[in-house]
């Protein structure tokens, strides 16, 4: 039985706690949160103890930690967990500084603990199947990947102001998905962005509508588009075009029922947000982390994947500001 410490009892912490409850080989033994009420509520729902972060990191009865706290706390918690020899699961982004991420990589490598980065979309059954069929050669050599991610509505401005911006907070998932699907590293990136949804987002220094073109050394292309607004629900689609055909993963709708009348054909809207859309992915992700923490599998995605996604997010921010393409460093 893997004994887990949960750092952060907010929305994402609650998601992971629900997943762990569904697993037979793991349980949460300790929780921590800056908000005492949130920690108490999580403890009550999981049967865990409330402790402070340092106590969890040093506790002999905690084998692994799940880090779902604000990004600016990740570095210290990763370093503390690595020093204590605990397996680590950390939500994206690992840190806003690539130098800090590299320091974390060194600390993790020095002690050899498993580290999984929280890119849950890799575990979505549809995206995972799509990748497996690419690798099986179903459409031949990949030529063009198109990723669409649009939220139903923007988050509060208070969140935008500390998020690191759309490229680091939202599109970072799509950068990881692009690497996951393409199977070849990208060498160049060109980004554009605007504030079209809410002028307050622009005044906060961010964009709410953005597109990025990525290219590999062999000339393969990936297009990513993001928006903070989609009137029809949570829009999550991927299309991969290859030499022999095309693979596509569509949106998950509220139901598969379709009605046809003299007015035409009508289907239900897309599921409203990530909690519903990626419920199965979060469960599979946590199952994968438990397997890695107990020696049954490699941690995947790992800390290098987190670093690469952050490098791409930083490059996109720079490209949007300068209007020029940015060359990406080799991993």
Secondary structure, 3 states (H helix, E strand, C coil): CEEEEEECCCHHHHHHHHHHHCCCCEEEEEEECCCHHHHHHHHHHHCCEECCHHHHHHCCCCCEEEECCCHHHHHHHHHHHHHCCCEEEEECCCCCCHHHHHHHHHHHHHHCCCEEEECHHHHCHHHHHHHHHHHCCCCCCEEEEEEEEECCCCCCHHHHHHHCCHHHHCHHHHHHHHHHHHCCCEEEEEEEEECCCCHHHHHCCCCCEEEEEEEECCCCEEEEEEECCCCCCCEEEEEEEECCEEEEECCCECCCCEEEECCEEEECCECCCHHHHCHHHHHHHHHHHHHHHCCCCCCCCCHHHHHHHHHHHHHHHHHHHHCCCEECCCC
